[in-house]
Amino acid sequence: MPNSAPIGIFDSGIGGLTLAHAITELIPQEPIIYFGDTAHLPYGDKSATAIQAYSVKICNFLLDKNCKLILIACNSASAAAYDLVKAYVGTKAVVVNVIDPVIQYLDQQWAGKTLGLIGTKQTVNSGIYAKKALALGKNIDVKSLATPLLAPMIEEGFFNNTISEQIIREYLEQDVLKNIDGLILACTHYPLIKSQIDQFYQGSIPVIDTSQIVANEIQTILTKNDLAIQKGQVGSRQFYVSDYTDSFEKSTQIFFGEAIKLIQYPIWD
């Protein structure tokens, strides 16, 4: 596979654009193709079977685009569909999820600590972070809380205001998140409210932004597999969604940090 082939990134909607942005900031020479399954968002309250079906269909699209690496930029899909997607894609592309790079980071930096985690119902109910952290044998305890109001709140642009402040406070004050040493943001939407979460803790609890961790891992994997493009001109960027609305296009600026054009590609027809 040529190094010039793109990185494929998919998510249940446009939340994964925070991760796409982190990647383009770190390795701007790499071309990316992003697919947001806006017709089915959010994945957080869907069954594992449904998420697996969506993920395979999207992977077909990304493989048709000759992607050299496919990033499942969604915690819910990473929890429910990673093994299936990896088996399905086989040797056609490298498959990366957003959970394992974070577990590696915990292994290196957080031995013997108690960490809080906030994410969707699907991610939290899967227990995948807690199980993988336990399997490290480093005495890392992960206490998870489902925070289902946060993603739709962010999608609708309700953040950095008193509404979001109150909702964030209600969640972070829950007993399960008491006496933690750090907090994992286990949803690609949540980097957008990191400053408000930092404000809540007033610097007393480190807040772990997983988008930076995953972007670093993508760079490492490309180099290790001899798939990286050497620094040079900025790579091409294409952004597809399964269902287009003006509000999605407006919201992309919030998630990606700059205005981008969404292409509707209804792969479910």
N, C-alpha and C positions, 0 to 999 in steps of 0.2 A: 504494500500500500504506500502511495507517495506521501512524503511529509507534508506536501501542500494541501492534502485532504483536510476537510474541516473537522472541528470538534462539534458534535451534536449534543444539544442540551435540551432536556424536556422536563416539564412541570405540569401540574394540574391547571395552572393559569399563568398569571404574569408575575407571581411572587418570586419565581426562580430567576427573574431578571436581576435581582440583587446579586445572585451568584454569578450570572453571566457577566455582570458589570465588574465584579471582583476579578474574574478571569481576564477580561479584556484590559483591565488596568495593569495586571501583573505581566501578561504575555500578549501585548497588543498585536503582535505580528501573526498570531494564530487566527485563521478564519473561523467563524462560528455560525452554526445554524441552530436557531432556538425554536422549539415548538411548545406552545402553551395550549393545553387541552381545555380551553375556556368553555367548551360546550358541556363539560362534565364537572366543572369545579363546584365545590371543593372536593378533593379526594378524601379529606379527613373523616368524612362521615359515610364513605362508601365501603362496600364489602371488599375483602381481599380479592375475591374472584373477579369482581368488576374491575378493580384497579389493575389486575394482571392482564385482563383482556385489553384494556385501554393501552397499557404499556407496550404490549407486543405489537399492536397496530401502529403505534407511534414509531417503534423501532424499525418497522418495515419502511416507513417513510424516510427515516434518517439513514438507513442502509442504502436506500435508493439514491440518496444524496451523497453516497460514498464517504460517510463519516468514518474517520480513523479511530475515534474514541466517542463513546456515548456516556454522558453523565446524566444519571437520574437525579435531577435537581429538585427533588421533592422527598421529604422525609417519609410521608405516608407510602409513596410508591417504592421507596428504598426498602421500607420495612416489609411491604407486602409482595413485591414483585422482583426484587434483585436477583434471587437465585434462578427464577424462571427466565428472566431476560438474559442473564449471563449464558445459560444453557442454550437458549434460542439463538442468540447472536453468534455463539461459538467463536471461531477464529476470525470472523469477518471484521470485528472491531474490538477494541478494549472497552470493557464496561466498568464504570465506576459509580458507586453510590455515595450519598452524602453522610452516611453513618460511620463506615469503617475508618475514614481519615480522622474523624473526631475521636473514635476509640483509641487509635494510635497516639493521638495527642494526649489523651487522658493517661495512657500507659506511661508516657514520657514525663508528664508534668504534674500529675495529680494523685500519686500513690498515697494511700492511707487517708484520703480526704472524703468528705461527704459533699456531694454535689446535688443541687436542685436542677430540674429540667422542666421546661414548659414546651408544649407542642400540641398538635391536634389530637383528637380522640383516637384516631387510627394509630398514630405513632406511640402514644402513651399506653393504649390498651395492648399493643403488641409486646410491650415490655422489652423491646429489643436492645435499647441502650443499657438498661439495668443488667440484662443477661450477659451481654458482651463485656461490660465493665467487670462483672463478677468473674467471668471466665479468665480475665487477665491475671487473677491471683494476686492483685496488688492492694487488696483491702479498700477498694473504691466503692463507696455506697452511693447509688443514684436514686434520688427521691423524685418521682415524676408527678406532674400535675397537668391534666388536660385543660387547655385554655381556648375553647372553641370560639369565643367571641372575638379574639384578637385578629385572626386572618380576615374575616369579613369587614371588621372595623377598618383595617388598614386598606383593604381593597376599595372601600368607599371613601377613602381620604380622611377618615376621622382619626387623625393622630396629631400629636403636638398641640393638643387642646385639652380643655377641662374634661370633656367626655372620656377621651382615652386615658387621661390621668386617673380618673375615678375607676375605670374598668381594670387598668393595670394594677392599681393599688388593691382592689378587691381580691384579685388573683394572688398577688405576691404576699398578701397578709395571711394566706391560708396556712393552717398548722403544718401541713406536709413540707412546706418550704422554710420552716423555722430551723435555726442552727445549721445552716449550710455554709460551706467554705467558698462556693462559687455557683454560678447559674449558667446552664447550657441553654442557648436559644435554638431549640430543635425544630425550627420552621423557617423556611427561606424568607418569609415575610418579616420576621422579627428584627432583623438588623435595622429596619426603619424606625423601630421604637426603642432601640438600644439606649439612646440618650435619655429617654424618659425613665427607663429601668435603672440606668446609672444614677439618675436623680433620686429615685426612690431609695436606693441603697446608700446614697451620699458617699460613694467611694469605699464603703466598708466591705462590699462583696464584689469580687471580679465577675464581670459578665462576659461569657465566652461567645464571641461572634463566629459561628461555624463557617460562614462564607469565606473568610480569609484562610481558614485551615484547609478547606476543600480546594480553593484556588491554588494554594501552595502544593497540595498533593497532586493536582492535575499537571502542574509544571514538572514535578519530580517524575511522574509516570511517563510523560512524553519523552523526557530526556533518557530515562532508563530503557525505554523501548525503542530508542533511536527514531522517534516520530516527530521530534520538535523541529520547528522552523527557526533558523537563525534570525537574530534581530535584524530588522529592516523595515520595510513599509508596513503600514497598518493592514491587517487582514480584512477580508470582506465580512460583512455581517448581514445575516438574513433572519427575519423574525416572522414566524408563522403562528396563527391561532386557528383552532377548529371552529370558533364562532366569533364573528367580529361585531363589536359595537364601538361607537364613538368614545364611550366612557372608558373602555379598555385602552384605546389608543391614548387618551388623555392621561390615564394612570401610568402608562409606561414611562413617562418622564419622571414620575415619583420613584419608580423602582430602578430604573436604569441610570438616572442622573442626567439624561439628555433626551431630547425628542427623537423617537424612532418610528418608522413606518411599519405597521403590522400588515401582513398578507393573510387573507382568509384562505384556509385550505381545509375544507370539510372532509376529512378522511373517513368519516363514518357513513358516507352515502353509499 
